[in-house]
Amino acid sequence: MIDVGIIGCDNLRGYELVRVLINHPDVVLKWVASRVHAGERLDHLVRGIVGESDLVVSPVGPLDEVDVVFVTHERRLVEDSLRSIGVSGTTRVVDMSGGHNLDHGPGNQWVYGLSEMQRRVLVHDAELVTVPGSAAAASLLALMPMARNLLLNSPVSLHVELGECACVAQDNESGTTPDGLTREQWLNEQNQEVQLALVQCQPNFKQPVEMTISQQGERRTIEATARFKCGIDGDMVRQLYEQYYGDHNFVFLVDRPIVAADVENTNKCLIMLDKDGAAGTLTVHAMMDVLLKGSAGMAVHVMNLMYGLHERVGLTLKGTGC
């Protein structure tokens, strides 16, 4: 069994992580820490887990009790939290704040935790993992098969539609995201994150990437639409995507428009391809649940790989088709 602690359980991604981990067959949730909610029963804080946990939220968690720590609170608190608990080489950390996603400088120890891109590294070498931003993850899942085959050779236009539950939704009073960024700052970071990751996939990639975002009516979904010039025919493009994702467990190609009910409450990302032969462009639609595949599910997928479990363990989720 894997003993787990959660730091900063005071937001939607933290609550969703609790729901997933508490039903994971290979996990014991030892403690949940939050200075904001210290002293509260966990089943009062997180909806839907009554009868499944008697835990009381603590202000801090004892590190020697756990194998892995998930950090879920806002990024400005992450470094202080990691220093205060004194993370050592024996404790693995999965950071869900996005605070380390752009840290690619010399001596960086953080592994980029997009499993479809980094599976081998996560299985063998990962101790400190940073989970991608939800918009960056959806965009990269739409683009990686082309980049891995060195076929992304034109400017890329990205449009990301965010559901109401997206952790990046602006606060109406402060005008910032839950992580303290303005919407423009968050957009720039997500765009830069995509470009850095694409260079890792396709070292000669030097094309501009332009990302725009908008709010959509669906509650839990995030959809990335990528459009770029493509010189190969539609059948070959589909073959490339099928080959790339053929041995992955959560990304699937479909031949019809994707709707929210296809992905909500699941850890799946569905992709639809639209090749316009006359214009020579390829449009790729990628949709997923923003709190699962875009956040908590992605983090648990990382943990499964780190501990040698099957990728789908604890993540075969679907509660409703409504």
C-alpha positions in Angstrom: 0.0 0.0 0.0 1.1 3.6 -0.7 0.7 6.0 2.3 -0.3 9.4 1.1 -0.6 12.9 2.5 -2.2 16.0 0.9 -1.0 19.5 1.7 -3.3 22.5 1.1 -6.6 20.9 0.7 -8.6 24.1 0.3 -9.7 24.2 -3.3 -11.5 22.2 -6.0 -8.5 20.3 -7.2 -7.7 19.2 -3.6 -11.3 18.1 -3.0 -11.3 16.1 -6.2 -8.0 14.5 -5.3 -9.4 13.4 -2.0 -12.4 11.7 -3.7 -10.1 9.8 -6.1 -7.5 8.7 -3.5 -10.0 7.7 -0.9 -11.3 5.1 -3.3 -7.9 4.0 -4.7 -7.4 0.3 -3.8 -3.6 0.7 -3.3 -3.7 4.0 -1.3 -4.0 4.8 2.4 -4.8 8.5 2.9 -2.9 9.1 6.1 -3.5 12.8 6.6 -4.8 16.0 4.9 -3.3 19.3 5.9 -4.7 22.8 5.5 -4.2 25.8 7.8 -7.5 27.2 6.5 -9.6 24.2 7.4 -7.6 22.7 10.3 -9.8 21.0 12.9 -12.7 20.3 10.4 -13.8 16.8 9.6 -12.7 15.8 6.1 -16.2 14.5 5.2 -17.7 17.9 6.1 -15.2 19.7 3.9 -15.3 17.4 0.8 -18.7 16.5 -0.6 -19.6 12.9 -1.3 -17.3 11.0 1.1 -19.5 10.7 4.2 -19.0 7.2 5.6 -15.6 6.8 3.8 -13.3 8.8 6.1 -13.0 9.7 9.7 -10.0 12.0 9.1 -9.8 15.4 10.7 -7.9 18.1 8.7 -4.6 19.0 10.4 -2.6 22.2 10.1 0.5 20.2 9.1 1.2 16.6 8.2 3.9 14.3 9.7 6.1 13.5 6.7 7.5 10.3 8.2 4.1 8.7 7.9 3.8 8.9 4.1 5.5 7.8 0.9 4.2 10.6 -1.3 2.8 14.1 -0.7 0.5 15.9 -3.1 0.7 19.7 -2.9 -2.6 21.2 -4.0 -2.8 24.7 -2.7 -1.9 28.0 -4.4 1.7 28.3 -5.7 2.8 31.2 -3.6 2.6 28.8 -0.6 4.3 25.8 -2.2 8.0 26.7 -1.4 7.3 27.5 2.2 5.3 24.3 2.6 8.1 22.2 1.1 10.7 23.9 3.3 8.6 23.5 6.4 8.0 19.8 6.0 11.7 19.2 5.1 11.1 17.0 2.1 13.9 14.4 1.8 15.0 12.0 -0.9 12.8 9.3 0.6 9.6 11.3 0.1 8.1 11.8 -3.3 6.2 15.0 -4.1 3.6 15.7 -6.7 3.0 19.4 -7.1 -0.4 20.3 -8.5 0.0 24.1 -8.2 1.8 24.7 -11.4 4.6 26.5 -9.6 7.4 24.4 -11.1 6.1 23.9 -14.6 8.4 26.5 -16.2 11.5 25.6 -14.1 13.8 24.1 -16.7 17.0 25.8 -15.6 20.3 24.1 -14.6 19.9 21.8 -11.5 16.2 21.5 -11.9 15.0 18.3 -10.3 11.3 18.5 -11.2 9.9 16.1 -13.8 7.2 17.4 -16.0 4.2 15.2 -15.2 2.3 14.7 -18.4 2.2 10.9 -18.5 1.6 10.6 -22.2 4.8 12.6 -22.8 7.0 11.4 -19.9 5.9 7.9 -19.0 9.3 6.3 -19.1 10.9 9.0 -16.9 8.0 8.8 -14.4 8.3 5.1 -14.1 12.0 5.0 -13.5 13.4 8.3 -12.3 10.8 10.6 -10.8 10.8 11.8 -7.2 9.7 15.4 -7.6 6.9 15.8 -10.2 5.1 18.9 -11.4 1.6 18.4 -12.9 0.9 20.5 -16.1 -1.6 23.3 -16.2 -4.9 22.1 -17.5 -4.9 24.3 -20.7 -1.3 23.2 -21.4 -2.1 19.6 -20.9 -5.1 19.6 -23.3 -3.1 21.5 -25.9 -0.2 19.2 -25.7 -2.3 16.1 -26.0 -3.7 17.6 -29.2 -0.3 18.3 -30.6 2.2 15.7 -29.4 1.7 13.0 -32.1 2.7 15.6 -34.7 5.6 17.0 -32.7 7.0 13.5 -31.9 7.0 12.8 -35.6 8.8 16.2 -36.4 5.7 17.3 -38.4 4.8 20.4 -36.5 6.4 22.9 -38.8 4.0 25.9 -39.0 2.6 28.5 -36.6 0.1 26.9 -34.2 -3.2 28.6 -33.2 -4.7 27.3 -29.9 -8.1 28.2 -28.5 -9.0 26.8 -25.1 -12.5 26.8 -23.7 -12.8 26.6 -20.0 -15.7 25.1 -18.0 -17.0 26.7 -14.8 -15.0 24.3 -12.6 -11.7 25.2 -14.3 -9.3 26.0 -11.5 -8.2 29.0 -13.5 -11.6 30.7 -13.5 -11.2 34.3 -12.5 -12.4 35.5 -9.1 -15.0 38.2 -9.8 -13.8 40.4 -6.9 -10.0 40.2 -7.3 -9.7 39.6 -11.0 -7.1 36.9 -10.4 -6.9 33.1 -10.6 -6.9 31.0 -7.4 -3.1 30.9 -7.8 -2.9 34.7 -7.6 -2.2 35.4 -11.3 -4.1 37.7 -13.5 -5.9 36.0 -16.4 -3.3 37.4 -18.8 -0.4 36.1 -16.7 -2.0 32.7 -16.5 -2.6 32.6 -20.3 1.0 33.6 -21.0 2.3 30.9 -18.6 0.2 28.2 -20.2 1.3 29.4 -23.7 5.0 29.3 -22.7 4.5 25.9 -21.0 3.2 24.5 -24.3 6.1 25.9 -26.3 8.7 24.6 -23.8 7.1 21.1 -23.9 6.9 21.1 -27.7 10.6 21.8 -27.9 11.2 18.7 -25.8 9.0 16.6 -28.1 10.4 18.2 -31.3 13.8 19.7 -30.7 13.8 21.8 -34.0 10.4 23.3 -33.1 10.7 27.1 -33.5 7.2 28.1 -34.6 5.1 30.7 -32.8 2.2 29.4 -30.7 -0.7 31.7 -30.1 -3.2 30.8 -27.4 -6.6 32.4 -26.6 -9.1 31.4 -24.0 -12.8 31.8 -23.4 -15.4 30.6 -20.9 -17.9 27.9 -22.0 -21.2 26.8 -20.4 -20.1 23.3 -19.6 -19.3 22.9 -15.9 -16.4 20.4 -15.8 -14.8 20.3 -19.2 -11.8 22.0 -20.9 -11.4 21.8 -24.7 -8.4 22.8 -26.7 -8.6 23.4 -30.4 -5.3 23.4 -32.3 -5.1 24.6 -35.9 -2.0 24.5 -38.1 -0.7 23.8 -41.6 -0.4 20.1 -42.3 1.1 18.6 -45.5 0.0 15.0 -45.1 -3.4 13.5 -45.8 -6.1 12.8 -43.3 -5.7 9.0 -43.2 -2.0 9.3 -42.5 -2.7 11.9 -39.7 -5.2 9.5 -38.1 -2.7 6.7 -38.3 0.0 8.8 -36.6 -2.4 9.6 -33.7 -3.6 6.1 -33.4 0.0 4.8 -33.2 1.0 7.4 -30.7 -1.9 6.8 -28.3 -2.4 3.2 -29.0 -0.6 2.0 -25.9 -1.9 4.8 -23.6 -4.9 4.2 -21.4 -6.7 7.5 -21.3 -6.5 9.2 -24.7 -8.8 8.1 -27.5 -9.7 9.2 -31.0 -13.3 9.6 -32.0 -15.0 10.3 -35.4 -17.8 12.7 -34.2 -18.0 16.0 -32.3 -17.2 15.5 -28.6 -19.7 16.5 -26.0 -19.3 17.1 -22.3 -21.0 13.8 -21.3 -18.3 11.9 -23.1 -15.6 13.0 -20.7 -17.1 14.5 -17.5 -16.4 12.4 -14.4 -13.8 10.4 -16.3 -10.0 10.5 -16.6 -10.2 10.4 -20.4 -9.2 12.9 -23.1 -11.0 12.5 -26.4 -9.6 13.8 -29.6 -11.3 14.5 -32.9 -9.3 15.3 -36.1 -10.5 17.5 -38.9 -8.3 17.7 -42.0 -9.1 20.3 -44.6 -7.4 19.1 -47.7 -8.2 22.2 -49.8 -6.8 24.6 -47.2 -4.0 22.3 -46.2 -4.8 22.7 -42.5 -5.4 20.3 -39.6 -7.7 21.1 -36.7 -7.4 19.0 -33.6 -10.1 19.1 -30.9 -9.1 17.7 -27.4 -11.6 17.6 -24.6 -11.3 16.4 -21.0 -12.7 16.8 -17.5 -10.8 19.7 -16.0 -10.7 18.4 -12.4 -9.8 14.8 -13.3 -7.7 14.4 -16.5 -6.9 18.1 -16.2 -5.8 18.0 -12.5 -6.5 15.3 -9.8 -6.7 12.3 -12.2 -3.6 13.4 -13.9 -1.8 13.6 -10.6 -3.0 10.1 -9.5 -1.9 8.7 -12.9 1.6 10.1 -12.2 1.6 8.4 -8.8 0.5 5.0 -10.4 3.5 5.2 -12.7 5.9 6.2 -10.0 4.9 3.2 -7.9 4.7 0.6 -10.7 0.9 0.3 -10.7 -1.2 -0.2 -13.8 -2.1 3.3 -15.1 -5.8 2.8 -14.7 -5.9 1.7 -11.1 -8.2 3.9 -9.2 -9.1 5.9 -12.3 -11.9 3.9 -14.0 -14.3 6.6 -13.1 -17.8 7.5 -14.4 -20.7 8.5 -12.3 -23.3 9.9 -14.6 -24.1 10.6 -18.3 -26.1 13.7 -17.5 
